[in-house]
Amino acid sequence: MNIERVINVILRRLVGRAVNAGVNAGIKAVSKRGKGQGVDNKDTRPLPQDKATAQKARLMRRNTRPPRF
């Protein structure tokens, strides 16, 4: 194989991997699933003092849903 062809094959693979990594990082940042920019790893479960409030909210949602047939 020609040296230019070998270099092109190597560069194509390296650039392809870099582009794929960048696209994946962008998708994770936008969807807030990865550790990208703007992502807070907060626990969204209600705190113990908020259990009564959470229970009340669940009951309100259940009462406002249309009935199933």
C-alpha positions as CSV (number, residue, x, y, z in Angstrom):
1,M,0.0,0.0,0.0
2,N,1.0,3.5,-0.7
3,I,2.0,5.6,2.4
4,E,-0.5,8.3,1.4
5,R,-3.3,5.7,1.4
6,V,-2.2,4.4,4.8
7,I,-2.2,7.9,6.3
8,N,-5.6,8.6,4.8
9,V,-7.0,5.4,6.3
10,I,-5.6,6.3,9.7
11,L,-6.8,9.9,9.6
12,R,-10.3,8.9,8.4
13,R,-10.7,6.6,11.4
14,L,-9.4,9.2,13.9
15,V,-11.6,12.0,12.5
16,G,-14.6,9.7,12.4
17,R,-14.1,8.7,16.0
18,A,-13.7,12.4,17.1
19,V,-16.8,13.4,15.2
20,N,-18.8,10.6,16.7
21,A,-17.6,11.5,20.2
22,G,-18.6,15.1,19.7
23,V,-22.0,14.2,18.3
24,N,-22.6,11.9,21.3
25,A,-21.5,14.5,23.8
26,G,-23.8,17.1,22.2
27,I,-26.8,14.8,22.3
28,K,-26.1,13.9,25.9
29,A,-25.8,17.6,26.8
30,V,-29.0,18.6,25.1
31,S,-30.9,15.6,26.6
32,K,-29.4,16.2,30.0
33,R,-28.5,12.6,30.4
34,G,-24.8,12.8,30.5
35,K,-22.3,14.7,32.6
36,G,-22.2,17.5,30.0
37,Q,-22.7,21.2,30.5
38,G,-25.8,22.2,32.5
39,V,-26.4,18.9,34.1
40,D,-27.1,18.7,37.8
41,N,-27.0,15.4,39.4
42,K,-29.8,16.1,41.9
43,D,-32.0,13.5,43.5
44,T,-35.5,14.3,42.5
45,R,-37.2,12.1,45.1
46,P,-39.2,14.0,47.7
47,L,-37.5,14.7,51.0
48,P,-39.0,13.0,54.1
49,Q,-40.7,16.2,55.2
50,D,-42.3,16.4,51.8
51,K,-43.9,12.9,51.7
52,A,-47.3,14.3,52.8
53,T,-47.1,16.9,50.0
54,A,-46.1,14.3,47.5
55,Q,-48.9,12.0,48.5
56,K,-51.4,14.9,48.2
57,A,-50.0,15.7,44.7
58,R,-50.4,12.0,43.6
59,L,-54.0,12.0,44.8
60,M,-54.7,15.2,43.0
61,R,-53.3,13.8,39.8
62,R,-55.3,10.6,40.1
63,N,-58.5,12.5,40.7
64,T,-58.0,14.8,37.7
65,R,-57.3,12.0,35.2
66,P,-60.1,10.9,32.9
67,P,-61.5,7.6,33.9
68,R,-60.4,4.4,32.0
69,F,-63.0,2.3,30.2
